[in-house]
């Protein structure tokens, strides 16, 4: 009898060698690694999601008749060795893992590896597409995907007459106090409580963040229920405000499906099929359907392909020489929600934007893409935070975190640490952008229009300092050269740079 080893982010009967397996010829192995749990201080909702989903998947396979060896071991290789010693399988086969180190581990320990079918474009096919082109842009890859897969196509032309409705999806947050669709919740049960007890046994400092409240689905059935809810109740309002940020709502009209895609509980084709069907039936506007499908078959798969193209060298990229430690408010944001009425004090930051976003990470293990890029990532870029430290923090803090997700997004997109391989310009911005796309600046003690003085917005101060600090490099970039020239002309640039030094010192000391 063969063994199919299912890793913790491959939890779907339709994936890899498990798809054709039967209980008569296959035993299934799942391993919970204590070394992995001890390797970082994980957000408790992230650790709980992965472990609980693994345990529920093991139960589902047993109910189907499979013999399942689900064990907790010192490490993944140790679990494999224990399984082999007990069962003597004729062969051990696994689908390609989502990480470079995981792939090396499987090969090193004699596991047969089959091609991953968890994405719509295998990274080998992505590499072939890259090799066939003189220049590589995500938009071109996205259009290639649309043509190849047929999503939102009317013959050879894009539905709605345009490939991209992004310009329609950048509206600032609405000021009308509207109600946003509430996320579904699933009551916690004995499996959830057993996982939380196991995590608590690791020690009080092993995890951080608010405990699970049932928001995140831990089974395929519940993930499918959330997909239906997302398409019927959430997606119709998604597009216009997908970049907006509100202090009063952590999710707006985002579908919250990324954790399930990344764990295999949902597959990208079924997600896109559902979104397109809803659009064709007239229930989802084209801008919302296109924006969502672009996230799934465009950006998500582009990031996946880039990860495999550049790993492992991308991990150490640091073209801007950023070596500042992660600010204390990132490292220990667990005080974010002790007293909502005293949020700034409890957060140890008076920056309302940062306090709000870190509060949401603490409470839910999730924020949307603009909060990650233009608040958390932008601060890391402007302050010169070590990109590897910021990557690791995001990887361990978000419920949809994975190295393949965070490495290109943080190293390439957010911190420009790869010098422009991922993006053509650094995504640097001052307080004006945050004010335009959020309600964070209202009530903040800092003034986003000021760059000097005690009440100057730290983002605004650091933005101009960043341009001056990297002027020699950035003035050669046509997409930011104009801003660099504007910084050169500032009459108060010396004062700006002096204030920036104060801001960075206060950030390092956890006093900002």
C-alpha positions in Angstrom: 0.0 0.0 0.0 1.3 3.5 -0.9 1.2 6.5 1.4 0.1 9.9 0.2 1.6 12.6 2.4 -0.8 15.6 2.6 0.8 18.8 3.8 -1.1 21.3 5.9 -1.8 23.7 3.0 -3.1 20.9 0.6 -6.3 20.1 2.4 -8.5 19.0 -0.6 -9.5 15.6 -1.8 -9.2 16.8 -5.4 -5.5 17.9 -5.2 -2.4 16.0 -6.3 -2.1 12.2 -5.9 -5.0 12.1 -3.4 -7.4 12.9 -6.3 -7.0 9.4 -7.8 -6.3 7.5 -4.5 -8.8 5.0 -3.0 -9.0 3.6 0.5 -8.0 0.2 -0.9 -4.6 1.3 -2.2 -3.7 4.4 -0.1 -2.9 5.3 3.4 -2.8 9.1 4.2 -0.2 10.8 6.3 -0.6 14.2 8.0 2.1 15.6 10.3 1.8 18.4 12.8 5.3 19.6 13.4 6.2 21.0 16.9 9.3 22.5 15.4 7.2 24.5 13.0 5.0 25.7 15.8 8.0 26.7 17.9 9.8 28.4 15.0 7.9 31.7 15.4 5.4 33.5 17.5 2.3 32.8 15.4 -0.9 34.7 15.5 -3.2 32.3 17.4 -5.9 32.5 14.7 -3.4 31.5 12.1 -2.1 28.5 14.0 -5.6 27.5 15.0 -6.8 27.7 11.5 -4.1 25.4 10.0 -4.2 22.8 12.8 -8.0 22.6 13.1 -8.4 22.4 9.3 -5.8 19.5 9.2 -7.7 17.6 12.0 -11.1 18.1 10.3 -9.6 16.9 7.0 -8.2 13.8 8.6 -11.7 13.1 10.0 -13.3 13.6 6.6 -10.8 11.1 5.0 -11.5 8.5 7.7 -15.2 8.9 7.1 -14.5 8.1 3.4 -12.8 4.9 4.5 -9.1 5.9 4.3 -6.7 4.9 7.0 -5.1 8.1 8.2 -1.9 8.4 10.1 -2.3 11.9 11.7 0.5 12.4 14.1 2.3 15.2 16.0 6.0 14.9 15.7 9.1 16.9 16.5 9.5 17.8 12.8 8.1 16.9 9.4 11.0 14.6 8.6 10.6 13.0 12.0 6.9 12.3 11.4 7.8 10.8 8.0 10.4 8.5 9.6 8.0 7.4 12.3 5.4 6.6 9.7 7.8 4.6 7.6 9.0 2.7 10.6 5.4 1.7 11.6 3.8 1.1 8.2 6.6 0.2 5.8 4.8 1.8 2.8 5.7 0.7 -0.7 6.1 4.3 -1.7 5.5 7.7 -0.2 4.2 10.3 -2.7 3.3 14.0 -2.1 2.2 16.9 -4.2 4.7 19.6 -4.7 4.6 21.8 -1.6 4.1 25.6 -1.7 7.5 26.3 -0.3 11.1 26.0 -1.6 12.4 24.5 1.6 9.5 22.1 1.7 10.3 20.8 -1.8 14.0 20.3 -0.8 12.9 18.4 2.3 10.7 16.0 0.3 13.4 15.3 -2.2 16.0 14.9 0.6 13.9 12.2 2.3 13.1 10.1 -0.7 9.4 11.2 -1.2 8.0 11.0 -4.7 6.9 14.4 -5.8 4.0 15.0 -8.2 3.3 18.3 -10.0 1.2 20.7 -8.1 -2.3 21.4 -9.4 -3.3 23.9 -6.7 -2.8 26.8 -9.0 -4.2 27.5 -12.5 -0.7 28.3 -13.8 2.1 26.0 -12.7 5.3 27.9 -11.9 7.1 26.0 -14.6 4.5 27.2 -17.1 4.9 30.7 -15.7 8.7 30.5 -16.2 8.1 29.5 -19.9 5.8 32.4 -20.4 8.4 34.8 -18.9 11.1 33.3 -21.1 9.0 34.0 -24.2 8.7 37.8 -23.5 11.0 40.8 -23.7 9.3 42.4 -20.7 7.1 41.0 -17.9 4.2 42.9 -16.4 1.5 41.5 -14.2 -1.2 43.1 -16.5 0.2 41.2 -19.5 0.2 37.9 -17.5 -3.4 38.6 -16.3 -4.6 39.0 -19.9 -2.7 35.9 -20.9 -4.6 34.1 -18.1 -7.9 35.5 -19.2 -7.4 34.3 -22.7 -6.1 30.9 -21.7 -8.7 30.2 -19.1 -11.7 32.0 -20.7 -12.8 34.0 -17.7 -14.9 37.1 -18.5 -14.3 36.7 -22.2 -16.8 37.3 -25.0 -15.2 35.5 -27.8 -11.8 37.0 -28.3 -12.7 40.2 -26.5 -12.9 41.0 -22.7 -16.4 41.2 -21.2 -17.5 44.8 -20.8 -15.1 45.9 -23.6 -12.2 46.4 -21.2 -9.6 44.2 -19.7 -9.2 46.2 -16.5 -11.8 48.1 -14.5 -9.2 49.2 -11.8 -9.8 52.9 -12.5 -13.4 52.3 -11.4 -12.3 50.5 -8.2 -10.3 53.2 -6.5 -13.1 55.2 -4.8 -12.4 56.6 -1.3 -14.3 55.3 1.6 -18.0 56.2 1.6 -19.1 58.7 4.2 -22.7 57.6 4.4 -22.3 55.2 7.3 -23.6 52.2 5.2 -23.7 48.7 6.6 -21.3 46.2 5.1 -22.1 42.5 4.7 -21.2 40.7 8.0 -18.8 37.7 7.7 -20.3 34.3 8.4 -19.3 32.6 11.7 -19.2 29.0 12.7 -19.6 28.2 16.4 -16.4 26.7 17.9 -16.7 23.0 18.9 -14.6 20.4 20.6 -12.0 20.2 17.8 -11.5 23.9 18.1 -11.1 23.8 21.8 -8.7 20.9 21.7 -6.5 22.8 19.2 -6.6 25.9 21.4 -5.6 23.8 24.4 -2.7 22.4 22.6 -1.5 25.9 21.5 -1.9 27.1 25.1 0.3 24.3 26.3 3.1 25.7 24.3 3.4 28.6 26.6 1.8 32.1 26.9 4.4 33.6 24.6 4.0 31.0 21.8 1.2 32.8 20.2 -0.4 36.2 20.2 -3.6 38.0 19.1 -7.3 37.7 19.9 -8.6 34.1 20.1 -10.7 32.7 17.2 -14.3 33.7 17.1 -15.5 31.4 14.4 -14.9 33.9 11.5 -12.4 31.6 9.7 -13.7 28.4 8.3 -11.8 25.3 9.2 -13.5 22.7 6.9 -14.2 22.5 3.2 -18.0 22.5 3.9 -17.7 25.8 5.8 -15.3 27.3 3.3 -17.9 26.5 0.5 -20.6 28.2 2.6 -18.4 31.3 2.8 -17.8 31.2 -0.9 -21.6 31.2 -1.5 -22.0 34.1 0.9 -19.1 36.0 -0.7 -20.6 35.7 -4.1 -24.2 36.5 -3.2 -23.8 39.0 -0.4 -20.3 40.5 -0.6 -19.0 40.6 -4.1 -21.7 42.8 -5.6 -20.3 45.7 -3.5 -16.6 44.8 -3.7 -15.2 46.7 -6.6 -15.6 50.5 -6.1 -14.2 50.5 -2.6 -11.7 47.6 -2.7 -8.8 50.0 -1.9 -10.7 52.0 0.8 -9.9 51.8 4.5 -12.3 52.5 7.4 -11.6 52.6 11.1 -15.1 51.4 11.8 -15.0 48.3 9.7 -12.2 45.8 9.2 -13.6 43.9 6.2 -15.8 46.2 4.1 -16.8 44.3 1.0 -13.8 41.9 0.8 -14.6 38.3 0.3 -12.1 37.0 3.0 -11.5 33.8 0.9 -7.7 34.0 0.6 -7.0 31.7 3.6 -9.1 28.9 2.1 -7.4 29.2 -1.3 -4.0 29.1 0.4 -4.9 26.0 2.4 -6.6 24.1 -0.4 -10.1 24.3 1.2 -11.2 26.1 -1.9 -9.7 25.9 -5.4 -9.1 28.9 -7.6 -11.2 27.6 -10.5 -14.3 27.0 -8.4 -14.0 30.5 -6.9 -13.6 32.2 -10.3 -16.4 30.0 -11.8 -18.8 31.2 -9.1 -17.9 34.9 -9.5 -18.3 34.7 -13.3 -21.6 32.9 -13.1 -22.9 35.5 -10.7 -21.8 38.3 -13.1 -23.3 36.5 -16.1 -26.6 36.2 -14.2 -26.6 39.9 -13.5 -26.0 39.7 -9.8 -22.4 41.1 -9.7 -21.3 44.2 -11.7 -18.5 43.8 -14.2 -16.1 46.0 -12.2 -16.5 43.9 -9.1 -16.3 40.6 -10.9 -13.3 41.7 -12.9 -11.5 43.1 -9.9 -12.0 39.9 -7.9 -11.0 37.5 -10.7 -7.9 39.7 -11.4 -6.9 39.2 -7.8 -7.2 35.4 -8.1 -5.9 34.5 -11.6 -3.8 37.6 -12.0 -2.0 38.9 -9.0 -2.2 35.7 -6.9 -0.8 33.5 -9.6 1.8 36.1 -10.7 3.1 36.2 -7.1 3.2 32.4 -7.1 5.2 32.3 -10.3 7.6 35.1 -9.2 8.2 33.3 -5.9 9.5 30.2 -7.6 11.4 32.2 -10.2 13.5 34.1 -7.5 13.6 31.9 -4.4 15.9 31.4 -2.4 17.9 34.6 -3.4 14.9 36.8 -3.0 14.9 36.2 0.8 18.0 38.2 1.3 17.4 41.0 -1.1 17.9 44.4 0.5 18.8 46.8 -2.3 18.0 49.9 -0.2 20.2 48.8 2.7 17.3 48.8 5.2 18.5 47.4 8.5 16.2 49.0 11.1 14.7 46.4 13.5 10.9 45.9 13.4 9.3 48.6 15.5 8.2 47.5 19.0 4.6 48.3 18.2 4.7 45.6 15.5 6.5 43.1 17.6 4.0 43.2 20.4 0.6 44.7 19.2 -1.3 42.5 21.7 -2.5 45.5 23.6 -4.4 46.8 20.7 -7.9 46.0 21.9 -7.7 46.1 25.7 -9.7 49.4 25.7 -11.2 50.5 22.5 -12.0 53.9 23.9 -8.3 54.4 24.6 -7.0 52.8 21.5 -4.0 55.1 21.0 -2.7 54.6 24.5 -3.2 50.9 24.5 -1.5 50.6 21.1 1.6 52.5 22.2 1.2 54.6 19.1 -0.5 57.9 18.4 -0.6 57.3 14.7 -4.3 56.5 14.2 -3.8 54.7 10.9 -1.2 52.4 12.3 -3.2 51.8 15.5 -6.3 50.9 13.5 -4.6 48.5 11.2 -2.6 46.8 14.0 -5.8 46.5 16.0 -7.4 44.7 13.1 -4.4 42.3 12.7 -4.6 41.6 16.5 -8.3 41.0 16.4 -8.7 39.0 13.2 -5.2 38.1 11.8 -6.2 39.9 8.6 -6.3 43.2 6.8 -6.8 43.9 3.2 -4.2 44.5 0.5 -4.0 48.3 0.8 -3.6 48.3 4.5 -0.8 45.8 4.2 0.9 47.8 1.4 0.2 51.4 2.1 0.2 51.4 5.9 2.3 48.5 7.2 4.5 48.1 4.2 4.8 51.8 3.5 5.9 52.5 7.0 8.5 49.7 6.7 9.8 51.2 3.4 9.9 54.8 4.6 11.5 53.9 8.0 14.1 51.5 6.5 12.9 48.4 8.4 14.8 45.3 7.6 12.7 43.7 4.8 13.3 40.1 6.0 12.0 41.0 9.5 8.9 42.6 8.1 8.3 39.6 5.8 8.6 37.2 8.7 6.2 39.3 10.8 3.6 39.3 8.1 4.0 35.7 7.3 3.4 34.7 11.0 0.7 37.3 11.7 -1.9 36.9 8.9 -4.3 33.9 8.6 -3.5 33.7 4.9 0.3 34.0 5.4 2.8 31.8 3.5 6.3 32.4 2.4 5.3 32.3 -1.3 2.7 35.0 -0.6 4.7 37.3 1.6 8.2 37.1 0.0 7.3 38.8 -3.4 4.7 41.0 -1.8 6.9 42.4 1.0 10.4 42.1 -0.5 9.3 43.1 -4.0 6.1 45.2 -3.7 6.1 46.8 -0.3 9.8 47.5 0.5 11.3 47.7 -3.0 14.1 45.5 -1.5 14.7 43.8 -4.8 15.5 47.1 -6.5 12.6 46.9 -9.0 12.4 43.3 -10.2 8.8 43.1 -8.9 7.6 46.6 -9.4 8.8 49.6 -11.5 8.8 52.0 -8.5 8.8 52.0 -4.8 5.2 52.3 -3.3 6.1 55.2 -1.1 3.5 57.7 0.1 2.9 60.3 2.7 -0.1 61.1 4.8 -2.1 62.5 1.9 -2.6 59.1 0.3 -3.8 57.6 3.6 -6.1 60.5 4.1 -7.6 60.2 0.6 -8.3 56.5 0.9 -9.3 56.2 4.6 -11.0 57.9 7.5 -7.9 57.4 9.6 -6.6 60.9 9.7 -9.8 62.4 11.2 -9.2 62.7 15.0 -5.5 61.9 14.7 -3.2 64.2 16.6 -0.8 64.3 13.6 -1.5 66.7 10.7 -1.0 64.9 7.4 -0.3 68.2 5.7 2.7 69.1 7.9 6.2 67.6 7.4 8.0 69.4 10.3 7.1 70.0 13.9 5.9 67.8 16.7 2.4 67.4 15.1 3.7 66.6 11.6 2.4 63.3 10.2 5.2 60.7 10.5 4.3 59.3 7.1 4.6 62.7 5.5 7.9 63.5 7.2 9.3 60.1 6.4 8.1 60.2 2.8 10.2 63.3 2.0 13.1 62.0 4.0 13.0 58.7 2.1 13.1 60.6 -1.3 16.1 62.6 -0.1 17.8 59.6 1.5 17.7 57.6 -1.8 17.8 60.5 -4.2 20.8 59.2 -6.2 19.0 56.0 -6.9 15.5 57.2 -7.3 16.1 60.2 -9.6 17.1 57.7 -12.3 13.6 56.1 -12.1 11.2 58.0 -14.4 8.2 57.0 -12.3 9.5 58.8 -9.2 12.0 61.3 -10.6 9.6 64.2 -10.4 8.9 63.6 -6.7 12.7 63.4 -6.1 13.1 66.8 -7.8 10.3 68.2 -5.7 12.2 67.0 -2.5 15.3 68.7 -3.8 13.5 72.0 -4.0 12.0 71.9 -0.5 13.3 75.0 1.4 12.8 73.2 4.7 14.5 69.9 3.7 17.1 70.1 6.4 14.4 70.5 9.0 12.4 67.7 7.5 15.4 65.4 7.8 16.1 66.5 11.3 12.4 65.7 12.2 12.7 62.4 10.4 15.6 61.4 12.7 13.4 62.2 15.7 10.5 60.2 14.3 12.7 57.2 13.6 14.2 57.3 17.1 10.7 57.5 18.7 9.6 54.6 16.5 12.6 52.5 17.6 11.8 53.2 21.2 8.1 52.5 20.9 7.2 56.1 21.9 5.6 57.3 18.6 
